[in-house]
Structures are given as C-alpha cells and as structure tokens.
Amino acid sequence: MRKIAIWLIGGMVVGILIAGCSNQTIKASPEMPNPYLTAQGTNEIVFNDMEATCTIEIYTLAGEPVRTISVLNGNGQVSWDVRNSSGEPLVSGTYGYIIINSSTQRSGKLVIIK
C-alpha cells in the first residue's frame, strides 16, 4: 500500500511518499515536523509509532548515506537532531529515510527548509 501527501510551500510543490505493509495502520507521516522549518525554532525531527528495536537510515536523494540511528530499547519515539554522522547540521533539501523494524521496513521522504 502506498500513500502520497502533497502540499504547497512558498509556491513550490513538496511531496512525501509513504510506503507500508497492508497490515499496518499508515498515518499521514511517521515523522514530525515535516517539512522541518528551522524558522519555527524546531531543533529535531521525531519519528513516531516506532518499535522498541529499530534502525532509521537517512540518505540524500542521490543515495548517499547521511546518518544511521539505531534504537535497542525505545519508547515508540525516536528523535533526530537533523545532523549528519559527523555532527554537522544538514542543509535545506529533500532526504529519504528507511525505517527497519524486526518484521517490516518503511520508507519515505522528508524536507528540510532553512
């Protein structure tokens, strides 16, 4: 099952593709906020409805790895400080992510606007 959400920001169409398994409840987006706007004073993106053990892999749209977040004993939410593996803040753009759980895998895109 695939869902697509599209919205308009400053005259630019921005979209996110959320892929999931048919036995899952798919929400509009597993990460909040999306798009991530630094002007709103937000300093993290929170992934919701996560299993206690999971991995989130974040990539550029060219497929280059940005950051991997591994959770071994989570509480359903995973916070990401919007930095790469070297600790540098990410630049504006669209990034892809893959959430890997014990039995499922979800992917999507998120937008960072600075």
Secondary structure as the mmCIF struct_conf table of DSSP 4:
data_model
#
loop_
_struct_conf.conf_type_id
_struct_conf.id
_struct_conf.beg_label_comp_id
_struct_conf.beg_label_asym_id
_struct_conf.beg_label_seq_id
_struct_conf.end_label_comp_id
_struct_conf.end_label_asym_id
_struct_conf.end_label_seq_id
STRN STRN1 ARG A 2 ILE A 9
TURN_TY1_P TURN_TY1_P1 GLY A 10 GLY A 11
STRN STRN2 MET A 12 ALA A 19
TURN_TY1_P TURN_TY1_P2 SER A 22 ASN A 23
BEND BEND1 GLN A 24 GLN A 24
HELX_LH_PP_P HELX_LH_PP_P1 THR A 25 LYS A 27
BEND BEND2 ALA A 28 ALA A 28
BEND BEND3 PRO A 30 PRO A 30
STRN STRN3 GLU A 31 MET A 32
BEND BEND4 PRO A 33 PRO A 35
STRN STRN4 TYR A 36 LEU A 37
HELX_RH_3T_P HELX_RH_3T_P1 THR A 38 GLN A 40
TURN_TY1_P TURN_TY1_P3 GLY A 41 GLY A 41
STRN STRN5 ILE A 45 PHE A 47
BEND BEND5 ASP A 49 ASP A 49
BEND BEND6 ALA A 52 THR A 53
STRN STRN6 CYS A 54 THR A 60
TURN_TY1_P TURN_TY1_P4 LEU A 61 ALA A 62
BEND BEND7 GLY A 63 GLY A 63
STRN STRN7 PRO A 65 VAL A 71
BEND BEND8 LEU A 72 ASN A 73
BEND BEND9 GLY A 76 GLY A 76
STRN STRN8 VAL A 78 TRP A 80
BEND BEND10 VAL A 82 VAL A 82
STRN STRN9 ARG A 83 ARG A 83
TURN_TY1_P TURN_TY1_P5 SER A 85 SER A 86
BEND BEND11 GLY A 87 GLY A 87
HELX_LH_PP_P HELX_LH_PP_P2 GLU A 88 GLU A 88
STRN STRN10 PRO A 89 PRO A 89
HELX_LH_PP_P HELX_LH_PP_P3 LEU A 90 VAL A 91
BEND BEND12 SER A 92 SER A 92
STRN STRN11 GLY A 93 ILE A 100
BEND BEND13 SER A 102 SER A 103
STRN STRN12 GLN A 105 ILE A 113
#
